[in-house]
Each structure stands twice: as C-alpha cells, then as structure tokens.
Amino acid sequence: MDHTFWLERWQKADIGFHQATAHDLLERHWPSLAVNKGAQIHVPLCGKSLDMVWLAEHGHTIIGTELAAVAVDQFFAERSRTPAAVKSSGFTVKRAGPYEIWCGDHLRLDPEVTRRIGGVFDRAALVAMPRVMQKDYAEKLASLTPTGVPVLLVTLDYDPSEMDGPPFPIPPQRVEELFGHNFRITLLEQRDGLSTSQNLKKRGVSRLNEAAWKLVRR
Ligand SMILES: C[S@@+](CC[C@H](N)C(=O)[O-])C[C@H]1O[C@@H](n2cnc3c(N)ncnc32)[C@H](O)[C@@H]1O
C-alpha cells in the first residue's frame, strides 16, 4: 500500500477499520503479557485507536506511529487535548498527557525512540501491510523492540480469493516465517472473527480466523 492510499482514506473518512471501543483481545490478553504498570507501550500504525486510551487507562504511556496527520489530530481533538508539536528525524511528534504520536513513515522510525518500551500492541498494523512489505515490517518491529519485551499481535486469516486486502491474510505459518527468528511465539487464542466483522462479511469473506499471539523478543 503506498502512502497516498492511507492518506486518502483518512481524507475521505473511509476508516471502516476504526473501532468505537478498545479491542476485546487487547482487554483479554494484555494481562498475560505481564507488562509493568507505568511501562511505555509502542502502538505501531496507531490510527486514532481507542486501544491507546485503554492502555493509558491501565497505567501506561504510549508511543504511537501514524502516517496520517488527520488521524493524529482527530485522536487528540477527540480527547479534548491540545498536543505540543516538535519536528524530529523527519517526523512530527505530538505529545499530550500519556500520549506521544510520531507522525510519519513507521518504517523510518529510529529504534532510539522505542529504546525504553515495555510492550507493543499490534492490531491492524501487520495486516495493513501487503505481502511484499510484511518482511520489512516484521524486521522493523524487531529492531524497535528491545530483548525480552513482549508484543501482543492480532492477525486475521481468510481465503485471499474472496477479498483483496487490506486487511491482508496472515496464516499461522506466516507468523512463524516473519517473526520466528527474532521472537518466541505463543498462540494465545484463535476464534471466528466474522461475527464481529460485518465489514469483511459484506466484502465477501465467508470464513475469518482471528488470532491473538504473544511474541517475546529474543
Ligand atoms: C488498518 S489501519 C489501523 C489503525 C489502528 N491500528 C486501528 O486499529 O484502528 C492502518 C493505519 O496505518 C497507517 N499507516 C499505513 N502505513 C503506514 C506507515 N508506513 N507508517 C505509519 N502509519 C502507516 C494508516 O494511515 C492507518 O491509519
């Protein structure tokens, strides 16, 4: 997906991926990662997701990355917060309260930014990447995640002949291929995802496997 695709989606408010609440798999599985209260959490490709709010309400500070300035501005406006903004290494960094969002290309983020994180939450970030970009994304995630730090990853899998992504299908063996050399991988849950995704049902998907994974950086 090129940048224009996402910027236009935000411009047109075509954001069917955005959820009105925090993701239930985050709520259910975050405790099993045993991340210290107060730890900084990295939320790649964060959009304006309520997952960041849930994490902040659970004592964390947030480092998000997001391409679309519209998304970042809406996130702060919807929280009635006026962020301070600075430019750093090609990003515009907006900060207010527990939130710090780096607006720019995630794949260019300097690992120095996430050096002190205690956890990562990836929902609709890996699956937003077309297959040709997934390896770069996975390697970048590894470079941004210090040893011992856990990632909660949510994936979707469906028959690719039924729909063009995004979201793109990530079967279990693909998780192993992308992350196995850098992370210890545990499958936390697999379930039918169609009951909670009317959007993908409408787009023609007849079977959707949603999975939550714990990845711990080696
Ligand atoms: C499918 S949305 C998911 C957003 C969020 N994680 C959520 O659950 O609502 C993918 C997001 O990634 C952003 N994005 C895509 N490519 C990016 C990149 N290279 N760097 C930073 N953000 C990017 C898009 O603008 C979009 O907001």
The ligand as an ORCA input file, in Angstrom:
! r2SCAN-3c Opt
* xyz 0 1
  C      -5.844     -0.513      9.181
  S      -5.386      0.992      9.924
  C      -5.280      0.513     11.640
  C      -5.190      1.662     12.591
  C      -5.219      1.250     14.068
  N      -4.184      0.297     14.405
  C      -6.571      0.707     14.447
  O      -6.640     -0.435     14.950
  O      -7.571      1.434     14.270
  C      -3.697      1.146      9.432
  C      -3.116      2.505      9.797
  O      -1.735      2.509      9.470
  C      -1.399      3.769      8.931
  N      -0.200      3.525      8.117
  C      -0.111      2.820      6.964
  N       1.157      2.751      6.538
  C       1.907      3.416      7.458
  C       3.300      3.705      7.591
  N       4.184      3.299      6.672
  N       3.722      4.404      8.664
  C       2.838      4.840      9.607
  N       1.497      4.602      9.526
  C       1.045      3.915      8.465
  C      -2.632      4.189      8.154
  O      -2.717      5.588      7.965
  C      -3.755      3.658      9.055
  O      -4.163      4.621      9.990
*
